[in-house]
Amino acid sequence: MIGKASPEGFKSRVKKKVIAGKCWTAPILANGKVYCRNGNGQVVCVKLVP
């Protein structure tokens, strides 16, 4: 989820499912990319575009 955080709360701007199944590990942000791994061991990499 991408959004704006403020003292009043979080307001979502973008939400997208990028991998199926349960994800027990936290997503990792590195060099403008987000890496996600699910419980089956599948890994996806999503490039963030400004």
Gaussian input, Z-matrix of N, CA and C with variables (Angstrom, degrees):
# hf/3-21g

backbone

0 1
 N
 C     1     B1
 C     2     B2     1     A1
 N     3     B3     2     A2     1     D1
 C     4     B4     3     A3     2     D2
 C     5     B5     4     A4     3     D3
 N     6     B6     5     A5     4     D4
 C     7     B7     6     A6     5     D5
 C     8     B8     7     A7     6     D6
 N     9     B9     8     A8     7     D7
 C    10    B10     9     A9     8     D8
 C    11    B11    10    A10     9     D9
 N    12    B12    11    A11    10    D10
 C    13    B13    12    A12    11    D11
 C    14    B14    13    A13    12    D12
 N    15    B15    14    A14    13    D13
 C    16    B16    15    A15    14    D14
 C    17    B17    16    A16    15    D15
 N    18    B18    17    A17    16    D16
 C    19    B19    18    A18    17    D17
 C    20    B20    19    A19    18    D18
 N    21    B21    20    A20    19    D19
 C    22    B22    21    A21    20    D20
 C    23    B23    22    A22    21    D21
 N    24    B24    23    A23    22    D22
 C    25    B25    24    A24    23    D23
 C    26    B26    25    A25    24    D24
 N    27    B27    26    A26    25    D25
 C    28    B28    27    A27    26    D26
 C    29    B29    28    A28    27    D27
 N    30    B30    29    A29    28    D28
 C    31    B31    30    A30    29    D29
 C    32    B32    31    A31    30    D30
 N    33    B33    32    A32    31    D31
 C    34    B34    33    A33    32    D32
 C    35    B35    34    A34    33    D33
 N    36    B36    35    A35    34    D34
 C    37    B37    36    A36    35    D35
 C    38    B38    37    A37    36    D36
 N    39    B39    38    A38    37    D37
 C    40    B40    39    A39    38    D38
 C    41    B41    40    A40    39    D39
 N    42    B42    41    A41    40    D40
 C    43    B43    42    A42    41    D41
 C    44    B44    43    A43    42    D42
 N    45    B45    44    A44    43    D43
 C    46    B46    45    A45    44    D44
 C    47    B47    46    A46    45    D45
 N    48    B48    47    A47    46    D46
 C    49    B49    48    A48    47    D47
 C    50    B50    49    A49    48    D48
 N    51    B51    50    A50    49    D49
 C    52    B52    51    A51    50    D50
 C    53    B53    52    A52    51    D51
 N    54    B54    53    A53    52    D52
 C    55    B55    54    A54    53    D53
 C    56    B56    55    A55    54    D54
 N    57    B57    56    A56    55    D55
 C    58    B58    57    A57    56    D56
 C    59    B59    58    A58    57    D57
 N    60    B60    59    A59    58    D58
 C    61    B61    60    A60    59    D59
 C    62    B62    61    A61    60    D60
 N    63    B63    62    A62    61    D61
 C    64    B64    63    A63    62    D62
 C    65    B65    64    A64    63    D63
 N    66    B66    65    A65    64    D64
 C    67    B67    66    A66    65    D65
 C    68    B68    67    A67    66    D66
 N    69    B69    68    A68    67    D67
 C    70    B70    69    A69    68    D68
 C    71    B71    70    A70    69    D69
 N    72    B72    71    A71    70    D70
 C    73    B73    72    A72    71    D71
 C    74    B74    73    A73    72    D72
 N    75    B75    74    A74    73    D73
 C    76    B76    75    A75    74    D74
 C    77    B77    76    A76    75    D75
 N    78    B78    77    A77    76    D76
 C    79    B79    78    A78    77    D77
 C    80    B80    79    A79    78    D78
 N    81    B81    80    A80    79    D79
 C    82    B82    81    A81    80    D80
 C    83    B83    82    A82    81    D81
 N    84    B84    83    A83    82    D82
 C    85    B85    84    A84    83    D83
 C    86    B86    85    A85    84    D84
 N    87    B87    86    A86    85    D85
 C    88    B88    87    A87    86    D86
 C    89    B89    88    A88    87    D87
 N    90    B90    89    A89    88    D88
 C    91    B91    90    A90    89    D89
 C    92    B92    91    A91    90    D90
 N    93    B93    92    A92    91    D91
 C    94    B94    93    A93    92    D92
 C    95    B95    94    A94    93    D93
 N    96    B96    95    A95    94    D94
 C    97    B97    96    A96    95    D95
 C    98    B98    97    A97    96    D96
 N    99    B99    98    A98    97    D97
 C   100   B100    99    A99    98    D98
 C   101   B101   100   A100    99    D99
 N   102   B102   101   A101   100   D100
 C   103   B103   102   A102   101   D101
 C   104   B104   103   A103   102   D102
 N   105   B105   104   A104   103   D103
 C   106   B106   105   A105   104   D104
 C   107   B107   106   A106   105   D105
 N   108   B108   107   A107   106   D106
 C   109   B109   108   A108   107   D107
 C   110   B110   109   A109   108   D108
 N   111   B111   110   A110   109   D109
 C   112   B112   111   A111   110   D110
 C   113   B113   112   A112   111   D111
 N   114   B114   113   A113   112   D112
 C   115   B115   114   A114   113   D113
 C   116   B116   115   A115   114   D114
 N   117   B117   116   A116   115   D115
 C   118   B118   117   A117   116   D116
 C   119   B119   118   A118   117   D117
 N   120   B120   119   A119   118   D118
 C   121   B121   120   A120   119   D119
 C   122   B122   121   A121   120   D120
 N   123   B123   122   A122   121   D121
 C   124   B124   123   A123   122   D122
 C   125   B125   124   A124   123   D123
 N   126   B126   125   A125   124   D124
 C   127   B127   126   A126   125   D125
 C   128   B128   127   A127   126   D126
 N   129   B129   128   A128   127   D127
 C   130   B130   129   A129   128   D128
 C   131   B131   130   A130   129   D129
 N   132   B132   131   A131   130   D130
 C   133   B133   132   A132   131   D131
 C   134   B134   133   A133   132   D132
 N   135   B135   134   A134   133   D133
 C   136   B136   135   A135   134   D134
 C   137   B137   136   A136   135   D135
 N   138   B138   137   A137   136   D136
 C   139   B139   138   A138   137   D137
 C   140   B140   139   A139   138   D138
 N   141   B141   140   A140   139   D139
 C   142   B142   141   A141   140   D140
 C   143   B143   142   A142   141   D141
 N   144   B144   143   A143   142   D142
 C   145   B145   144   A144   143   D143
 C   146   B146   145   A145   144   D144
 N   147   B147   146   A146   145   D145
 C   148   B148   147   A147   146   D146
 C   149   B149   148   A148   147   D147

   B1=1.4266
   B2=1.5252
   B3=1.2743
   B4=1.4625
   B5=1.5154
   B6=1.3157
   B7=1.4494
   B8=1.5072
   B9=1.3130
   B10=1.4550
   B11=1.5226
   B12=1.3246
   B13=1.4621
   B14=1.5190
   B15=1.3134
   B16=1.4584
   B17=1.5292
   B18=1.3236
   B19=1.4643
   B20=1.5378
   B21=1.3138
   B22=1.4638
   B23=1.5296
   B24=1.3463
   B25=1.4618
   B26=1.5220
   B27=1.3272
   B28=1.4658
   B29=1.5162
   B30=1.3309
   B31=1.4674
   B32=1.5195
   B33=1.3340
   B34=1.4635
   B35=1.5219
   B36=1.3386
   B37=1.4629
   B38=1.5133
   B39=1.3386
   B40=1.4612
   B41=1.5295
   B42=1.3326
   B43=1.4574
   B44=1.5193
   B45=1.3446
   B46=1.4589
   B47=1.5149
   B48=1.3261
   B49=1.4601
   B50=1.5231
   B51=1.3331
   B52=1.4669
   B53=1.5203
   B54=1.3486
   B55=1.4619
   B56=1.5295
   B57=1.3275
   B58=1.4616
   B59=1.5234
   B60=1.3125
   B61=1.4522
   B62=1.5106
   B63=1.3148
   B64=1.4664
   B65=1.5195
   B66=1.3191
   B67=1.4574
   B68=1.5166
   B69=1.3324
   B70=1.4563
   B71=1.5228
   B72=1.3184
   B73=1.4648
   B74=1.5231
   B75=1.3020
   B76=1.4667
   B77=1.5200
   B78=1.3396
   B79=1.4665
   B80=1.5256
   B81=1.3265
   B82=1.4702
   B83=1.5226
   B84=1.3245
   B85=1.4626
   B86=1.5171
   B87=1.3445
   B88=1.4678
   B89=1.5206
   B90=1.3139
   B91=1.4751
   B92=1.5283
   B93=1.3269
   B94=1.4606
   B95=1.5179
   B96=1.3298
   B97=1.4604
   B98=1.5235
   B99=1.3373
   B100=1.4569
   B101=1.5212
   B102=1.3363
   B103=1.4636
   B104=1.5266
   B105=1.3498
   B106=1.4630
   B107=1.5219
   B108=1.3458
   B109=1.4622
   B110=1.5113
   B111=1.3471
   B112=1.4550
   B113=1.5240
   B114=1.3233
   B115=1.4475
   B116=1.5136
   B117=1.3357
   B118=1.4630
   B119=1.5245
   B120=1.3405
   B121=1.4518
   B122=1.5169
   B123=1.3389
   B124=1.4678
   B125=1.5257
   B126=1.3306
   B127=1.4593
   B128=1.5192
   B129=1.3296
   B130=1.4694
   B131=1.5231
   B132=1.3202
   B133=1.4595
   B134=1.5178
   B135=1.3300
   B136=1.4578
   B137=1.5213
   B138=1.3338
   B139=1.4582
   B140=1.5153
   B141=1.3342
   B142=1.4624
   B143=1.5163
   B144=1.2971
   B145=1.4680
   B146=1.5196
   B147=1.3342
   B148=1.4885
   B149=1.5129
   A1=108.97
   A2=116.40
   A3=121.65
   A4=106.60
   A5=116.75
   A6=119.20
   A7=111.96
   A8=113.94
   A9=121.12
   A10=108.58
   A11=115.37
   A12=120.76
   A13=109.10
   A14=116.09
   A15=121.51
   A16=107.81
   A17=117.98
   A18=119.80
   A19=112.58
   A20=117.37
   A21=121.31
   A22=112.17
   A23=117.23
   A24=120.56
   A25=112.25
   A26=115.44
   A27=122.88
   A28=109.37
   A29=117.26
   A30=122.46
   A31=108.73
   A32=116.05
   A33=121.63
   A34=111.07
   A35=115.64
   A36=121.28
   A37=111.01
   A38=116.97
   A39=122.06
   A40=108.73
   A41=116.24
   A42=121.50
   A43=107.69
   A44=117.40
   A45=121.44
   A46=109.96
   A47=117.40
   A48=121.84
   A49=107.27
   A50=116.40
   A51=120.19
   A52=113.12
   A53=117.94
   A54=120.71
   A55=108.31
   A56=116.52
   A57=122.02
   A58=110.75
   A59=116.02
   A60=121.15
   A61=113.01
   A62=114.80
   A63=122.03
   A64=110.37
   A65=116.22
   A66=122.18
   A67=108.11
   A68=116.31
   A69=121.31
   A70=112.11
   A71=117.95
   A72=120.65
   A73=109.69
   A74=115.85
   A75=120.51
   A76=109.68
   A77=118.15
   A78=120.04
   A79=109.74
   A80=116.02
   A81=121.69
   A82=108.59
   A83=116.68
   A84=122.76
   A85=107.62
   A86=116.58
   A87=121.18
   A88=109.70
   A89=117.18
   A90=123.35
   A91=112.86
   A92=117.28
   A93=121.31
   A94=114.27
   A95=117.65
   A96=121.83
   A97=109.20
   A98=116.51
   A99=122.20
   A100=107.63
   A101=115.91
   A102=122.07
   A103=108.27
   A104=116.03
   A105=121.78
   A106=108.88
   A107=116.29
   A108=121.74
   A109=108.92
   A110=116.49
   A111=119.77
   A112=111.16
   A113=116.80
   A114=122.57
   A115=114.15
   A116=118.20
   A117=122.34
   A118=112.09
   A119=117.52
   A120=121.25
   A121=114.66
   A122=117.60
   A123=120.27
   A124=109.10
   A125=116.27
   A126=122.34
   A127=109.05
   A128=116.28
   A129=120.97
   A130=108.25
   A131=114.58
   A132=122.03
   A133=107.22
   A134=117.17
   A135=121.76
   A136=108.09
   A137=115.96
   A138=120.73
   A139=109.08
   A140=116.17
   A141=121.43
   A142=109.13
   A143=116.05
   A144=121.68
   A145=108.11
   A146=117.58
   A147=119.11
   A148=112.16
   D1=135.72
   D2=176.02
   D3=-117.58
   D4=135.52
   D5=-178.27
   D6=-169.19
   D7=-166.57
   D8=-178.03
   D9=-115.45
   D10=129.40
   D11=176.12
   D12=-101.40
   D13=138.33
   D14=177.93
   D15=-147.50
   D16=170.88
   D17=177.15
   D18=-59.81
   D19=-24.34
   D20=179.44
   D21=-79.68
   D22=-18.42
   D23=179.02
   D24=139.70
   D25=-178.05
   D26=-179.68
   D27=-95.88
   D28=133.09
   D29=177.08
   D30=-118.97
   D31=112.18
   D32=-177.68
   D33=-70.20
   D34=138.05
   D35=175.09
   D36=-112.06
   D37=-35.18
   D38=-176.97
   D39=-140.65
   D40=137.46
   D41=176.49
   D42=-142.53
   D43=130.12
   D44=-176.74
   D45=-148.33
   D46=131.28
   D47=174.52
   D48=-83.64
   D49=123.94
   D50=-175.11
   D51=-112.92
   D52=-11.44
   D53=-179.05
   D54=-151.34
   D55=145.70
   D56=-178.88
   D57=-88.25
   D58=156.12
   D59=175.51
   D60=89.58
   D61=-174.77
   D62=179.42
   D63=-82.07
   D64=138.80
   D65=176.61
   D66=-115.59
   D67=108.59
   D68=-177.34
   D69=-90.93
   D70=-16.52
   D71=179.70
   D72=-101.11
   D73=153.14
   D74=177.90
   D75=-72.95
   D76=144.93
   D77=173.92
   D78=-63.73
   D79=149.59
   D80=-179.62
   D81=-113.90
   D82=132.31
   D83=176.46
   D84=-106.10
   D85=122.61
   D86=179.58
   D87=-151.21
   D88=126.75
   D89=174.95
   D90=53.73
   D91=42.35
   D92=176.94
   D93=76.63
   D94=15.56
   D95=179.51
   D96=-129.12
   D97=150.04
   D98=175.38
   D99=-113.51
   D100=127.58
   D101=178.51
   D102=-108.07
   D103=131.97
   D104=178.96
   D105=-129.88
   D106=142.45
   D107=177.71
   D108=-130.89
   D109=135.03
   D110=179.30
   D111=-98.15
   D112=179.06
   D113=-177.61
   D114=-66.01
   D115=-17.90
   D116=178.44
   D117=-88.11
   D118=-1.77
   D119=179.78
   D120=90.36
   D121=2.15
   D122=177.35
   D123=-74.69
   D124=142.18
   D125=-179.89
   D126=-124.53
   D127=137.73
   D128=173.54
   D129=-125.49
   D130=152.81
   D131=177.20
   D132=-126.04
   D133=125.98
   D134=-179.57
   D135=-118.54
   D136=121.63
   D137=178.53
   D138=-81.97
   D139=129.55
   D140=178.33
   D141=-88.97
   D142=131.01
   D143=-179.56
   D144=-108.62
   D145=126.28
   D146=-178.90
   D147=-68.09

